[in-house]
Amino acid sequence: MTDGVVFDLDGLLLDSEQVWDAARQEFVRKRGGRWHERAQRDMMGMSSPEWSRYVHDQLEVADPPEEISAEVVHRVEVLYRERLPVIPGAREAVERLADRWPLGLASSSNRELIDLALDLMGVAALFQATVSSEEVARGKPAPDVYLEAARRLGVDPRRAVAVEDSHNGIRAAKAAGMRVIAIPNEHFPPGEYALAEADVVLDSLAGLTAEAVEPR
């Protein structure tokens, strides 16, 4: 029995990993840091305090982490307002499941970007609980953001289903005790180890139906 469904945001409902990647790369290079090809994958799932510290420590940007976060988030917000990169079928998938279950969202994005994205998508009212990883102790792959989403929904995480696209996201949801539906991000697909942990793997959001969440 499923009592609630918790969505990820970046890479699942929004084709935004490239937006974050571009914003961070641009910032690091302007500040004289050292970008490397592993950086984007390393930072996927991290909370803003975690990835801004990574930029400071590992990518050698001298700015304080809180300033790094503020500058990058501002750039992402500008890009979202210009064109929100909604993945085809995202709104429809949210609406389908909202007809059946209470919905939560567990995201590594900052609070202001979560609220902006859901508002621009026109689905903000369909989510009963949304959590940013900056509001919990640890980002993904730790389970904190999923556990908090379940708590705010008022459901046992073992009776909730998470919908994820990324390596660290799948691991986080499984660590929280949730059943996991994986829809791999085509640009930054999860590794085989994480994908093997998913209970269901779908090709696209079109397959995210009530039957996929709770097979008869």
C-alpha positions as CSV (number, residue, x, y, z in Angstrom):
1,M,0.0,0.0,0.0
2,T,1.3,3.4,-1.0
3,D,0.5,6.4,1.2
4,G,2.4,9.1,-0.7
5,V,4.7,9.8,-3.6
6,V,7.9,12.0,-3.4
7,F,9.4,13.5,-6.6
8,D,12.9,14.7,-7.2
9,L,13.1,18.0,-9.3
10,D,16.3,18.5,-11.2
11,G,16.8,16.0,-14.0
12,L,13.4,14.5,-13.4
13,L,10.8,17.3,-13.9
14,L,13.3,19.9,-15.1
15,D,16.0,19.3,-17.7
16,S,18.1,21.5,-15.4
17,E,21.4,19.7,-14.8
18,Q,22.9,21.4,-17.8
19,V,21.7,24.8,-16.5
20,W,23.4,24.2,-13.2
21,D,26.5,22.8,-14.9
22,A,26.7,25.9,-17.2
23,A,26.1,28.3,-14.3
24,R,28.8,26.7,-12.1
25,Q,31.3,26.4,-14.9
26,E,30.9,30.0,-15.9
27,F,31.3,31.1,-12.3
28,V,34.4,29.0,-11.6
29,R,36.1,30.2,-14.7
30,K,35.3,33.8,-14.1
31,R,36.7,33.5,-10.6
32,G,39.9,31.8,-11.8
33,G,39.1,28.4,-10.4
34,R,39.9,25.0,-11.9
35,W,36.9,23.2,-13.4
36,H,37.3,19.5,-14.2
37,E,35.1,16.9,-16.0
38,R,34.1,15.1,-12.8
39,A,32.8,18.2,-11.1
40,Q,29.2,18.1,-12.2
41,R,28.7,14.4,-11.3
42,D,30.5,15.0,-8.0
43,M,28.1,17.8,-7.1
44,M,24.8,16.1,-8.2
45,G,22.7,15.7,-5.1
46,M,24.8,17.9,-2.8
47,S,23.0,20.6,-0.8
48,S,24.0,24.2,-1.5
49,P,26.3,24.4,1.5
50,E,28.0,21.2,0.3
51,W,28.5,22.1,-3.3
52,S,29.6,25.6,-2.6
53,R,32.2,24.2,-0.2
54,Y,33.3,21.8,-3.0
55,V,33.7,24.7,-5.4
56,H,35.8,26.5,-2.8
57,D,37.9,23.6,-1.7
58,Q,38.1,21.4,-4.8
59,L,37.8,23.8,-7.7
60,E,39.9,26.4,-6.0
61,V,37.6,29.4,-6.0
62,A,38.6,31.9,-3.3
63,D,35.2,33.4,-2.6
64,P,33.5,32.3,0.6
65,P,31.1,29.4,0.0
66,E,28.0,31.4,0.9
67,E,28.9,34.0,-1.8
68,I,29.5,31.2,-4.3
69,S,26.1,29.8,-3.6
70,A,24.3,33.1,-3.9
71,E,26.0,34.0,-7.2
72,V,25.3,30.7,-8.9
73,V,21.7,30.5,-7.6
74,H,21.0,34.0,-8.9
75,R,22.3,33.0,-12.3
76,V,20.1,29.9,-12.4
77,E,17.1,31.9,-11.3
78,V,17.7,34.3,-14.2
79,L,17.9,31.4,-16.7
80,Y,14.7,29.8,-15.3
81,R,12.8,33.1,-15.7
82,E,14.0,33.3,-19.3
83,R,13.0,29.7,-20.1
84,L,12.1,27.1,-17.6
85,P,13.5,23.8,-18.9
86,V,10.5,21.6,-18.2
87,I,10.9,18.0,-19.3
88,P,8.1,16.9,-21.7
89,G,5.3,15.2,-19.7
90,A,6.4,16.5,-16.3
91,R,3.3,18.5,-15.5
92,E,1.0,15.7,-16.8
93,A,2.8,13.1,-14.6
94,V,2.5,15.3,-11.5
95,E,-1.2,15.8,-12.2
96,R,-1.8,12.1,-12.7
97,L,-0.3,11.1,-9.4
98,A,-1.8,14.0,-7.5
99,D,-5.2,12.6,-8.4
100,R,-4.4,9.5,-6.4
101,W,-1.8,10.3,-3.7
102,P,-0.5,13.2,-1.6
103,L,2.7,14.4,-3.2
104,G,6.0,15.6,-1.8
105,L,9.2,16.9,-3.3
106,A,12.7,16.2,-2.2
107,S,15.2,18.4,-4.0
108,S,18.9,19.4,-3.8
109,S,17.9,22.8,-5.2
110,N,17.7,25.9,-3.1
111,R,14.3,26.8,-1.6
112,E,13.8,29.9,-3.8
113,L,14.5,27.8,-7.0
114,I,12.1,25.0,-5.9
115,D,9.3,27.5,-5.3
116,L,10.0,29.4,-8.5
117,A,10.1,26.3,-10.7
118,L,6.9,24.8,-9.3
119,D,5.1,28.1,-9.6
120,L,6.2,28.6,-13.2
121,M,5.2,25.0,-14.0
122,G,1.8,25.6,-12.5
123,V,1.9,22.6,-10.1
124,A,2.8,24.3,-6.8
125,A,-0.6,23.7,-5.3
126,L,-0.3,19.9,-6.1
127,F,2.5,19.4,-3.6
128,Q,1.6,19.1,0.0
129,A,5.3,19.1,1.2
130,T,8.5,20.3,-0.4
131,V,12.0,20.0,1.1
132,S,15.3,21.5,0.0
133,S,18.4,19.7,1.1
134,E,19.7,23.0,2.5
135,E,16.9,22.5,5.1
136,V,18.3,19.2,6.4
137,A,21.7,18.1,7.8
138,R,23.0,16.2,4.7
139,G,22.3,16.2,1.0
140,K,21.9,13.1,-1.2
141,P,23.0,10.3,-1.1
142,A,22.1,10.6,2.6
143,P,18.4,9.9,3.2
144,D,17.7,13.1,5.1
145,V,15.8,15.1,2.5
146,Y,13.5,12.1,1.7
147,L,12.9,11.3,5.4
148,E,12.0,15.0,6.0
149,A,9.6,14.9,3.0
150,A,7.9,11.9,4.4
151,R,7.7,13.5,7.8
152,R,6.1,16.6,6.4
153,L,3.6,14.5,4.4
154,G,2.8,12.5,7.5
155,V,3.6,9.2,5.9
156,D,5.8,6.3,6.9
157,P,8.8,6.4,4.4
158,R,8.4,2.6,4.0
159,R,4.9,3.3,2.6
160,A,6.1,6.0,0.2
161,V,7.4,5.9,-3.4
162,A,10.2,8.1,-4.6
163,V,10.6,9.1,-8.2
164,E,14.3,9.8,-9.1
165,D,16.6,10.2,-12.0
166,S,20.1,10.3,-10.5
167,H,22.7,8.0,-8.9
168,N,22.8,9.8,-5.6
169,G,19.0,10.4,-5.6
170,I,18.2,6.7,-6.0
171,R,20.6,5.9,-3.2
172,A,19.1,8.5,-0.9
173,A,15.6,7.3,-1.4
174,K,16.5,3.7,-0.9
175,A,18.4,4.6,2.3
176,A,15.2,6.3,3.5
177,G,13.4,3.0,3.0
178,M,11.2,4.0,0.1
179,R,10.3,2.1,-3.0
180,V,12.1,3.8,-5.9
181,I,11.0,4.4,-9.5
182,A,14.0,5.4,-11.6
183,I,13.7,7.4,-14.8
184,P,17.3,7.8,-15.8
185,N,18.5,11.2,-16.8
186,E,19.8,10.9,-20.4
187,H,22.6,13.4,-19.9
188,F,23.8,12.3,-16.5
189,P,22.5,8.7,-16.1
190,P,22.9,6.8,-12.8
191,G,25.5,4.2,-12.5
192,E,24.7,0.5,-12.8
193,Y,25.1,0.0,-9.0
194,A,22.5,2.6,-8.1
195,L,20.1,1.7,-11.0
196,A,20.1,-1.9,-9.7
197,E,18.7,-0.6,-6.4
198,A,15.6,0.9,-8.1
199,D,12.4,-1.2,-7.8
200,V,11.1,0.0,-11.2
201,V,13.0,1.6,-14.1
202,L,11.0,3.6,-16.7
203,D,12.1,5.1,-20.0
204,S,10.2,8.4,-19.6
205,L,7.7,10.3,-17.5
206,A,5.0,9.0,-19.9
207,G,5.2,5.6,-18.1
208,L,4.8,7.2,-14.7
209,T,1.2,6.0,-14.0
210,A,-0.7,4.9,-11.0
211,E,-0.1,1.3,-12.1
212,A,3.7,1.9,-12.1
213,V,3.5,3.3,-8.6
214,E,1.3,0.6,-7.2
215,P,1.1,-2.5,-9.4
216,R,-2.2,-4.3,-9.1
